[in-house]
Amino acid sequence: MGEWRNWQTRRIQVPVSARTWGFKSPFAHNVITDRPRSRRRRFLWPLLLSAVVLAALVLARINDQATAAVNHLDDIRQSANQLVTTAAAFGSLSDGIATIDRAHFQTITDAVLAALEGAGIVVSEPPESGHLVGAASLYRLTVSTWRSGVVTFAEGVIEMADEGGTGEERIYAGLQQVSAGDVLYLRFLEELDRPEVPDPIATMPALRFLPNSITPVSLARLYATAAGAQNSLLALRADLAVEQVTSQPELVTNPDGDLVVSSAESIAVDVVVANRGNADAPAQILNLELLSLDGAENRTVDVPELAPGGQTTVTIDNLVVVPGQTYQLGVALSLSVADGDPTNNAITLTFIVNEPTG
């Protein structure tokens, strides 16, 4: 038994060097560490590629938004440039309101409203860039305020021309709205000066619809006075006019500058009557008076109803004349309703009936 114990405790006969394998087995190293590192590399590349693609997409989106913002501002600038001409036309109304007719007035105001409607379409959709929301909203409100004011103003002018009454109040209310639009446009320009708002391609134009030289109150009074005048061309009324007077034999001018007709015992007179107004003219009476040293001859003839722009020719025949005498011929409309221009309702002329020749 003692000999067995000695074998158990006896040193190994050929000791193994501690440096043969070292303290870490190379086989164990390859198995434990190489495989996880290879897996991490395979997972890392897709992540890096995704990050690069995402960054590129973000940059592209930012560039697209910046381009869209600048283009949107340029659309607004172009519409504002078009409104400069429109605003000038609207402002010029006050200079000619006393002589402008209804059709011309409505043509100008309709053109102004059409231009403002077009400008509103430019900003009808919200901009892609959040930095432009404030500016686009202000421009939209500006255009809407101008348009509402022009509508109210135009309705007030026509009401004042046709009926009077509260027309002046509506004119003033409309001009106040237009003036508010001018102020809003200045706020819009201030909004564009904010650092985060992209710079437009070109500068926005100066733009206002009402002149600085007169207040809306004074301007409203000017429009109301002109529209409500008795001879205002803005009113919806007829304007009958005696356009022309001819005769048979024909009236001609002799070398001395006198009107003459060839020798005759009677003449016929043709009178052209036209309606220059913007409303139907009811049937009226035309009076004719032929004066001479021997006395006067008077006639009347009916003038039929005339639509705006219409005309008719009425004839008065068998007017007795004496060769060698001088006559004064007068024709005048006898009107039963208000007329647009009373100064064109009559014509008077003087002529001589020639002596017979031979």
Secondary structure, 3 states (H helix, E strand, C coil): CHHHHHHHHCCCCCCCCCCCCCCCCHHHHHHHHHHHHHHHHHHHHHHHHHHHHHHHHHHHHHHHHHHHHHHHHHHHHHHHHHHHHHHHHHHHHHHHCCCCCHHHHHHHHHHHHHHHHHHHHHCCCCCCCHHHHHHHHHHHHHHHHHHHHHHHHHHHHHHHHHCCCCHHHHHHHHHHHHHHHHHHHHHHHHHHCCCCCCCCCCCCCCCCCCCCCCCHHHHHHHHHHHHHCCCCCCCCCCCEEEEEEEEECCCEECCCCCEEECCCCEEEEEEEEEECCCCCECCEEEEEEEEECCEEEEEEEEECCECCCCEEEEEEEEEECCCCCEEEEEEEEECCCCCCCHHHCEEEEEEEECCCCC
